[in-house]
Amino acid sequence: MEINEVELRELVQNIVRNVISQSGNVKVNTANNGKGNWGVFDDMDDAVEAAHEAFLLFKERSVQCRKKIIDAVRQMALDHKEELAGMTVEETKMGRVNHKTAKFVNAAKNSPGVEYLQPTAWSGKNGLALDEYVPFGVIGNITPSTHPGPTMINNIIIQLAGGNTIAFNPHPSARRVNAKVIQLANKYMVEAGAPMNCVTCVAEPTLETAKILFGHKKVELLSITGGPQVVDLAMTYPKKVIAAGPGNPPVLIDETADLKLAATEITQSASYDNNVLCIAEKEIFVVESVFESFMKEMANVGNYRLTSEQMDQLAKKALELHGKHWLIGRDFVGRNANVLAKAIGIELSEDVPLLIGETDRNHPWVVAEQMTSCIPVIKVKDFEDGLQAALIAEHGFKHTASIFTKDINRATRYTRVTDCDVNVINGGTLRGDGGDGGEGYFSHTIATPTGEGICTPLNFVRKRRIMTHNALRFV
């Protein structure tokens, strides 16, 4: 009996898997030629080659088998959420452990899977046409430092659902926690029947390893969740790119708004994991007739109000001018409000969600995405003035915007004019990404620059059609 190359690899994988299952916690080197450690490789070329070898096996798996495998990844995230959340904060120095833990749960529970890949058929006088979905192959992934583990979990679920495998180049500031996620994911997936190395990464990611990943001939698609520089770099390669771009989500509060609701929702959303999510509110525009009432409501829910002079002082400490753009210093990204306050000599409890303070609309806190626990609040004359100010602050990124109003016509006009992928009315912006806080599916990849919006498995597959002329129509 002849056996082809794919069948031979499958046979070897099954033998190794059986040995693992029968030998308890024995450590087994699972990578090609002994080069890797449960998906973590010293060399990016080896990581891609291993992912490609896994793809040749994984693409033969049924949709039902894929579901079992990605369900194992979901379970891994739930089993190890506290451990991974703690590792993330320790390594990146960003965010809060309880919020990181919740993000692992959200990614595990609400990332869309194989249920999105339903075939479509047309039957008529000429026969039967059937559209189905097939994988691209190896997907090259960049993940951020702001939520490295949950992004990786989400990407594994939605991209493997389509039958792809993945080679990751994680953010260098989160390389240890991402390597741990890769190793755990592979162990759980192998136990569920997956080929080894369905997901891989390089142990020491750099810009050079990213370039190797982007240019590798066996990488068919690039999925980028990172800063604008890495997105721009990926766009220079002759491959399809799905890229999550920058955001600077504005909020507009008009004089009809429920101010208590607005303060509660914005605080819960903007303070979540110390505002490192690109979808979270970054500046608040308030109609002047309700400005002070809104600021009192923000204080009532636990936020600390800085004076305009203190906002300036903190900006000088935390923000840096790079060319024409203000960026937040690395030591201030995703930090607790009390840490920011201490930088200007104010002692606060670590339970304070946000620092807030009035600025003008051209202030450095407003004009760029500052991912930390300080939110500028800007006084505007009326709804139209606020709409134009929000439009300028959003910079045409078309990412996320929100409004609090009881006027449905204003809500309609605001969402049409800002023209964002995510729009929220009378709620925190995090609700716009579905999951536990909103409605609909959830994704950490909100691909604004390339037009996919909140991504699903459908964004990581090719659509193919088969047509049977004058046959297989049964009515």
MOGI-V887405 format. One record per residue. RES is the residue in one letter. PSI is psi in whole degrees, 0 to 359 (NA if undefined). Layout:
res->(RES | RES)
psi->(PSI | PSI)
//
This chain:
res->(M | E | I | N | E | V | E | L | R | E | L | V | Q | N | I | V | R | N | V | I | S | Q | S | G | N | V | K | V | N | T | A | N | N | G | K | G | N | W | G | V | F | D | D | M | D | D | A | V | E | A | A | H | E | A | F | L | L | F | K | E | R | S | V | Q | C | R | K | K | I | I | D | A | V | R | Q | M | A | L | D | H | K | E | E | L | A | G | M | T | V | E | E | T | K | M | G | R | V | N | H | K | T | A | K | F | V | N | A | A | K | N | S | P | G | V | E | Y | L | Q | P | T | A | W | S | G | K | N | G | L | A | L | D | E | Y | V | P | F | G | V | I | G | N | I | T | P | S | T | H | P | G | P | T | M | I | N | N | I | I | I | Q | L | A | G | G | N | T | I | A | F | N | P | H | P | S | A | R | R | V | N | A | K | V | I | Q | L | A | N | K | Y | M | V | E | A | G | A | P | M | N | C | V | T | C | V | A | E | P | T | L | E | T | A | K | I | L | F | G | H | K | K | V | E | L | L | S | I | T | G | G | P | Q | V | V | D | L | A | M | T | Y | P | K | K | V | I | A | A | G | P | G | N | P | P | V | L | I | D | E | T | A | D | L | K | L | A | A | T | E | I | T | Q | S | A | S | Y | D | N | N | V | L | C | I | A | E | K | E | I | F | V | V | E | S | V | F | E | S | F | M | K | E | M | A | N | V | G | N | Y | R | L | T | S | E | Q | M | D | Q | L | A | K | K | A | L | E | L | H | G | K | H | W | L | I | G | R | D | F | V | G | R | N | A | N | V | L | A | K | A | I | G | I | E | L | S | E | D | V | P | L | L | I | G | E | T | D | R | N | H | P | W | V | V | A | E | Q | M | T | S | C | I | P | V | I | K | V | K | D | F | E | D | G | L | Q | A | A | L | I | A | E | H | G | F | K | H | T | A | S | I | F | T | K | D | I | N | R | A | T | R | Y | T | R | V | T | D | C | D | V | N | V | I | N | G | G | T | L | R | G | D | G | G | D | G | G | E | G | Y | F | S | H | T | I | A | T | P | T | G | E | G | I | C | T | P | L | N | F | V | R | K | R | R | I | M | T | H | N | A | L | R | F | V)
psi->(129 | 149 | 130 | 176 | 318 | 315 | 323 | 315 | 318 | 318 | 315 | 317 | 317 | 321 | 313 | 318 | 319 | 321 | 317 | 313 | 335 | 358 | 24 | 233 | 27 | 133 | 123 | 131 | 117 | 357 | 169 | 132 | 27 | 20 | 337 | 176 | 94 | 46 | 352 | 123 | 151 | 337 | 132 | 323 | 318 | 322 | 317 | 316 | 320 | 319 | 325 | 318 | 319 | 322 | 321 | 331 | 317 | 327 | 342 | 352 | 148 | 164 | 322 | 322 | 318 | 318 | 316 | 321 | 315 | 334 | 328 | 324 | 319 | 315 | 322 | 314 | 321 | 321 | 327 | 18 | 315 | 317 | 312 | 324 | 316 | 318 | 321 | 310 | 320 | 319 | 316 | 341 | 23 | 148 | 189 | 139 | 319 | 326 | 321 | 318 | 315 | 327 | 324 | 318 | 316 | 315 | 320 | 317 | 326 | 0 | 129 | 149 | 215 | 344 | 343 | 347 | 56 | 128 | 158 | 136 | 148 | 128 | 131 | 195 | 337 | 359 | 216 | 131 | 138 | 124 | 129 | 173 | 135 | 156 | 160 | 317 | 231 | 127 | 130 | 124 | 138 | 131 | 151 | 171 | 343 | 319 | 69 | 314 | 307 | 323 | 317 | 317 | 312 | 315 | 320 | 315 | 308 | 335 | 322 | 335 | 326 | 1 | 7 | 166 | 171 | 138 | 122 | 143 | 90 | 166 | 134 | 330 | 354 | 26 | 327 | 314 | 325 | 322 | 321 | 318 | 316 | 313 | 315 | 318 | 315 | 319 | 315 | 321 | 320 | 318 | 330 | 2 | 10 | 155 | 156 | 149 | 32 | 332 | 135 | 166 | 168 | 139 | 323 | 82 | 140 | 178 | 325 | 320 | 329 | 318 | 321 | 316 | 312 | 323 | 357 | 134 | 341 | 6 | 119 | 336 | 145 | 130 | 113 | 118 | 88 | 193 | 170 | 331 | 315 | 328 | 313 | 321 | 314 | 325 | 344 | 352 | 145 | 59 | 159 | 134 | 131 | 113 | 130 | 118 | 185 | 161 | 164 | 63 | 119 | 153 | 135 | 130 | 116 | 179 | 348 | 353 | 152 | 102 | 325 | 316 | 315 | 314 | 318 | 312 | 315 | 318 | 314 | 320 | 310 | 332 | 351 | 122 | 36 | 36 | 27 | 349 | 135 | 341 | 348 | 154 | 136 | 340 | 150 | 124 | 127 | 130 | 134 | 330 | 340 | 13 | 305 | 325 | 320 | 317 | 325 | 320 | 323 | 321 | 325 | 333 | 14 | 358 | 157 | 126 | 124 | 154 | 166 | 324 | 321 | 326 | 321 | 317 | 316 | 324 | 320 | 329 | 318 | 335 | 146 | 140 | 117 | 101 | 243 | 3 | 136 | 130 | 150 | 140 | 146 | 326 | 353 | 355 | 130 | 28 | 154 | 153 | 323 | 331 | 317 | 316 | 322 | 332 | 338 | 23 | 20 | 127 | 122 | 161 | 150 | 353 | 350 | 124 | 310 | 152 | 136 | 153 | 151 | 136 | 173 | 172 | 352 | 10 | 149 | 330 | 338 | 320 | 353 | 159 | 105 | 102 | 81 | 183 | 39 | 124 | 124 | 144 | 128 | 131 | 131 | 158 | 312 | 186 | 312 | 319 | 318 | 321 | 314 | 322 | 319 | 321 | 318 | 316 | 328 | 342 | 15 | 16 | 333 | 37 | 286 | 143 | 156 | 161 | 144 | 116 | 156 | 5 | 108 | 331 | 321 | 318 | 319 | 312 | 318 | 313 | 326 | 317 | 316 | 329 | 46 | 161 | 328 | 124 | 133 | 134 | 123 | 40 | 163 | 147 | 333 | 335 | 337 | 344 | 20 | 212 | 209 | 329 | 348 | 209 | 153 | 180 | 170 | 146 | 146 | 349 | 104 | 96 | 80 | 312 | 328 | 2 | 0 | 340 | 216 | 115 | 150 | 176 | 336 | 339 | 351 | 28 | 159 | 145 | 129 | 147 | 141 | 135 | 124 | 105 | 123 | 32 | 160 | 20 | 119 | 6 | NA)
//
